[in-house]
């Protein structure tokens, strides 16, 4: 199952989510939105807004499911952990 996350490099919840994924050997892609520049940053922010109108982080996409924030139980359930 494909996992993609939009994160902020300094966000404690984002760091906890990455640690959880690493600790559970889950393959994932992520984008630290705050480290992007210019047009690339704007494009990614618009992508996140389509998924999460509040533009809060982390925004996690697991398959077709969108999870906002580090919700460990929900993430475990969707990943079957």
Secondary structure as the mmCIF struct_conf table of DSSP 4:
data_model
#
loop_
_struct_conf.conf_type_id
_struct_conf.id
_struct_conf.beg_label_comp_id
_struct_conf.beg_label_asym_id
_struct_conf.beg_label_seq_id
_struct_conf.end_label_comp_id
_struct_conf.end_label_asym_id
_struct_conf.end_label_seq_id
STRN STRN1 UNK A 3 UNK A 7
TURN_TY1_P TURN_TY1_P1 UNK A 9 UNK A 10
HELX_RH_AL_P HELX_RH_AL_P1 UNK A 12 UNK A 23
TURN_TY1_P TURN_TY1_P2 UNK A 24 UNK A 25
STRN STRN2 UNK A 29 UNK A 32
HELX_RH_3T_P HELX_RH_3T_P1 UNK A 33 UNK A 35
HELX_RH_AL_P HELX_RH_AL_P2 UNK A 38 UNK A 51
TURN_TY1_P TURN_TY1_P3 UNK A 53 UNK A 54
BEND BEND1 UNK A 57 UNK A 57
STRN STRN3 UNK A 59 UNK A 62
TURN_TY1_P TURN_TY1_P4 UNK A 63 UNK A 64
STRN STRN4 UNK A 65 UNK A 68
BEND BEND2 UNK A 69 UNK A 69
HELX_RH_AL_P HELX_RH_AL_P3 UNK A 72 UNK A 79
TURN_TY1_P TURN_TY1_P5 UNK A 80 UNK A 80
#
